[in-house]
Amino acid sequence: MMENVQKSEFAEAFRSRTKKNVIDSIKFYRTLPNNEEAKIIGRQLLRSPPR
């Protein structure tokens, strides 16, 4: 029973951390200059897996 609680707490923490990382990445993408180089790098950032 205790192991299931720890797993669910870990899963929730992981989900929250991942969501925050994705939101932060999107906010950063929106601050990039409006030129082709920044667009390319920004799209790569958004496609990369969350860390």
C-alpha positions in Angstrom: 0.0 0.0 0.0 2.7 2.5 1.0 4.6 1.8 -2.2 1.5 2.7 -4.3 1.3 6.1 -2.4 4.9 6.8 -3.1 4.5 5.9 -6.8 1.5 8.2 -7.1 3.2 11.0 -5.4 6.2 10.6 -7.6 4.0 10.5 -10.7 2.2 13.7 -9.7 5.4 15.5 -8.9 6.9 14.4 -12.3 3.7 15.5 -14.1 3.8 19.0 -12.4 7.5 19.4 -13.1 7.0 18.5 -16.8 4.1 20.8 -17.2 6.0 23.7 -15.6 8.9 23.0 -17.9 6.7 23.1 -21.0 5.0 26.3 -20.0 8.4 27.9 -19.3 9.6 26.8 -22.7 6.6 28.4 -24.4 7.1 31.6 -22.5 10.7 31.7 -23.5 9.8 31.0 -27.2 7.5 34.0 -27.2 10.3 36.3 -26.1 12.6 35.4 -29.0 13.1 37.9 -31.7 11.0 37.7 -34.9 13.6 36.5 -37.3 14.2 33.2 -39.1 17.1 32.0 -37.0 15.1 32.5 -33.7 12.1 30.8 -35.2 14.1 27.7 -36.2 15.8 27.4 -32.8 12.5 28.1 -31.0 10.7 25.3 -33.0 13.5 22.9 -32.1 13.1 23.8 -28.5 9.4 23.3 -28.5 9.7 19.9 -30.3 12.4 18.7 -27.9 11.4 16.4 -25.0 10.8 18.1 -21.6 13.7 17.9 -19.2 
